[in-house]
Amino acid sequence: MNREEIYIAGLMNDIGKLLNSKNDNYDYVNKLKSILKNNQFFQKFNNSLLKEIFTVNSSQQNMVESVFFDKGEKSLSQKIIDAADFLSTSNKEDLKDKDSLQLRSIFTEIFKKENNIDEDYFYPTKKLDLNNIFPVKKDKLESADLDNLIINFLNELKNINREEQLYFLLEKYFWSVPASKSQSNSDISLFDHSKTKAAIAISLYDQYKAEKITESELEDISNFKKDQFILLNGDLSGIQDFIFNIPSKKASKSLKGRSMYLNLLLDIIVKYIVEELDLKESNILYNGGGNFYILAPESKKEDLNGLKTGISKKLLAAHQGDLYLAVDSICFAPHEFDNFTELWGKVKIKVESVKHRKWNEVGLKDNFNKIFGPLDQGTAENDHCHICGVSNDIRKLDLDKSINENNENQKICSLCESFIDLTDDLKDANYLSINKTNNNSNIYQSYNDVLSSFGYYFSFSSTLTEFDNIYKLNDTNFMTDNCSGFKFGAYNLPQEDHRQITFEELAENSIENGNGDKKLGVLKLDVDNLGAIFTKGLESDRSIARVTSLSRMMGLFYEGYINRIITENNWDDKIYVVFSGGDDTFIVGSWNVILDFAEKFYKKFREYTCYNKYITFSAGLGVFKHNYPINRSAHLTEDYLDEAKTIDFNRNDDVVPIKNKINFLGETFNWEELKRIKSIKDLLYDLVINKGYGKGILRKVHKSTLGFKNILEDSTRGIYRNIKLWRLSYYLREVKENDEEAAEKLLNEYESIVIHNLTGKSEDEMINNIMIIPAAVKWTEMATRNFKEG
Ligand SMILES: [Zn+2]
């Protein structure tokens, strides 16, 4: 059996087992056999592949053996696949019953002992599609329709013509089928198990060929203590400055292109590493949000240093030190798969320390000028790019055509120009093609020149092109177009009549019926305690399949679901996603919509993660004039996010520090408080706009803050005095004079806050911050700007 076959068999082995266990209802086994015989892609492999796919590991061998094979010695490939199967999941149980269990959400399992989730949540047994990714409570779950899934899988499988399609078909159909039939451990999908199993299998095969492991050692894999694997981690730094250090006039035309370029740059570096180490798609355990993990055989260790230096040299030449990819790895033995989360954390720490020794691998001394820039900068005025500052002896400079105002003789370099073109290509992209090239010029005039130095180039298009290797964007029906696979991501941009909307127009879109501030909202959010969730959250079962399941499911929300929430709420012309991936999101948009977005996105994230109290995100939200420098608003928003994540040291009794807040207009609130701010704002808005109150009412409500303060404080301590609420109505007397009903509504709102607190909420849901009233008033003021009274 050759290397390719080991890989395919590793991927398909558990699917074979599944079909075999379901073969009573339909003749799946013969259908798959006929596909393997007649499909051109599979034909190039010999018959032993079939045997490997249907061979089950030793615990159940007897059951199936008599059906397919003669009894006999296990082949080498069987030994490799069995060992890989064993290492991929720590639960060694196999398919025993034929009832189809459903996949439990892995988010219910994070810090399971402490998270207090008493409901069971499962995924619908349906193909991967953004409509199906939310977990459902057990009593609302439709029964599993595994037969339907398998029939559709086999129908598509018969048309495949390249290896990558197989990988993506497995993801599409088996992302929500549990790998194990044990009730206690059904949170690993068959896809994640098969993927990691194939990655381990091909690594073991390479180790065997390099004479680092013997057949008998393979048979006793759990006791083999010599290093056999490498876990490689890469992390891109310089992202924020690279994207945002651009003049504001250019912002909407460049930001997206720049952030998407970084995304694709990492995709292509990952492809380059996989190609150089002769690995497979499955070896990429994770890639998103500026960082990646790759599993490789230990025998490739020697190749890594050269690879790292090569990557750094190319990046240095292309970006003069603005972008740095820190890469490091650890070697580990088979038995360490039992505690894979620890390896995940360990290599991450190593990579962090590489960042403190940036550019060491290329020789800091020799490249000092390249990294820190030549000393002659700022001599002649017109020989530098006005966006990135590169001089004309590094890249071609041209007059910047897009500026036709006062600074008409400003120059732009060809690379910055190409990011503007990329932004334009993205606005209605449905396909991404990534193809190989030998065009390695070492001159980096455009982004594709940089990527070509890694052996690839790419292009986006709205319709299908003639390229070989195309991915369908945000749509898993890729086989109908003969694509290689699919990709989720926030690719599209707000547009109007096929023209991209500018930031000024986004700011204008905040104005409703002539009312409201013409401003931009800037939002940055990311998952709290992500490192701890991965390294400690999985508790007892710390297998590789579980870690990859968790990271894939987390990415699906930020890369996939974000598109759905924007479209469903008709925010397509109001929200500009600068980036969203891994565990974080950065968006710019109409300020009032951004607030609604933050609230809804949070609500859906909580639902997606089964209301696990340890899986939350925090956010920073700023509101700025549309022409305020984008790099400054980005930094300020980053500061707001830091502010939101400030830990309350009075609460250090939990497994992770609880953050889970949003900083809005410089004040930090919890998400329940944000909800209340919004409902008070809605009430006030209605009073001002529809009920004919002057804006004077806002001042009057603001004054009620003081009276409410004591009542609110009392309520958080379980104290409620009717008399005080009566006094509050005194503070609202000016409102009352005009309209009894309005005052009543406000009082009701305050009262419901008090009752909310009195019904014993957890600290995260307690409404503590009296600034909710000034914030609601401020929000209403901004939303009613320019409203003509009378
Ligand atoms: Zn430039």
Boltz pocket constraint, residues with backbone or C-beta under 6 A from the ligand:
constraints:
  - pocket:
      binder: B
      contacts: [[A, 385], [A, 386], [A, 387], [A, 388], [A, 389], [A, 390], [A, 412], [A, 413], [A, 414], [A, 415], [A, 416], [A, 417]]
      max_distance: 6.0
